[in-house]
Amino acid sequence: MNKLLQAFGMTLVGAALLAGCGGGGSGGDTPALEETAVPVSAAATPAAYTEYAAARVNVASDSGEPLSLDALASVPTSETDEPATL
């Protein structure tokens, strides 16, 4: 009985030690900054704006803040370029 109690106690101590180590992470990783405004470079040409919009399709979050359009006077357009496919 004494050996059984001793083995049980050692098992509890081992389990407590392992549980105390529990995956806290390094804490050194900083999350990527969320983009809050459309960059001015995206408004340089229609092609740049289309490329920026196409890249945002896979990154956009339904729960995030909307992008600010304050840096853009208007969306760039062209009378000679063919329509781009997104």
C-alpha positions in Angstrom: 0.0 0.0 0.0 2.9 2.4 0.8 4.5 1.8 -2.6 1.2 2.4 -4.3 0.6 5.7 -2.4 4.2 6.8 -3.2 3.7 6.0 -6.9 0.4 7.9 -6.9 2.0 10.9 -5.2 4.8 11.0 -7.7 2.4 10.8 -10.6 0.4 13.8 -9.1 3.6 15.8 -8.7 4.7 15.0 -12.2 1.3 16.0 -13.6 1.3 19.2 -11.7 4.8 20.1 -13.0 3.8 19.4 -16.6 0.6 21.4 -16.2 2.5 24.3 -14.8 4.7 24.5 -18.0 1.6 24.9 -20.2 2.5 26.6 -23.5 2.5 30.3 -22.6 4.3 31.3 -25.7 7.3 33.6 -26.0 5.4 36.9 -25.9 7.9 38.5 -28.2 5.9 38.2 -31.4 4.1 41.4 -32.3 1.0 41.2 -34.4 1.0 42.7 -37.9 -0.3 46.2 -37.9 -3.7 46.5 -39.5 -3.9 48.8 -42.4 -6.3 51.6 -41.8 -6.0 53.7 -44.9 -5.6 53.2 -48.6 -2.0 54.1 -49.5 -1.4 57.1 -51.8 0.7 54.8 -54.0 -2.5 52.8 -54.8 -4.0 56.0 -56.4 -1.0 56.7 -58.7 -2.4 54.8 -61.7 -5.5 52.7 -62.5 -3.3 49.6 -62.7 -1.9 50.3 -59.2 -5.3 50.8 -57.8 -6.6 47.6 -59.4 -3.6 45.6 -58.1 -4.2 47.0 -54.6 -7.9 46.2 -54.6 -7.2 42.7 -55.9 -4.7 42.1 -53.1 -7.2 43.3 -50.4 -9.8 40.8 -51.5 -8.1 38.0 -49.7 -7.0 40.1 -46.7 -10.1 42.1 -45.9 -11.9 41.3 -42.7 -15.6 41.5 -42.0 -15.0 42.4 -38.4 -12.1 44.9 -39.0 -12.4 48.7 -39.3 -13.1 50.0 -42.8 -10.3 51.6 -44.7 -10.1 55.4 -44.8 -10.2 57.0 -48.2 -9.0 60.4 -46.9 -5.7 60.2 -48.8 -7.6 59.7 -52.1 -9.2 62.6 -53.9 -10.8 60.2 -56.4 -10.2 56.7 -57.8 -7.8 56.8 -60.7 -9.4 56.2 -64.1 -8.2 56.0 -67.7 -10.0 56.6 -71.0 -7.5 54.4 -72.9 -6.9 51.4 -70.7 -8.9 48.2 -71.1 -11.0 47.2 -68.1 -9.1 45.0 -65.7 -10.3 41.6 -64.5 -10.4 41.2 -60.7 
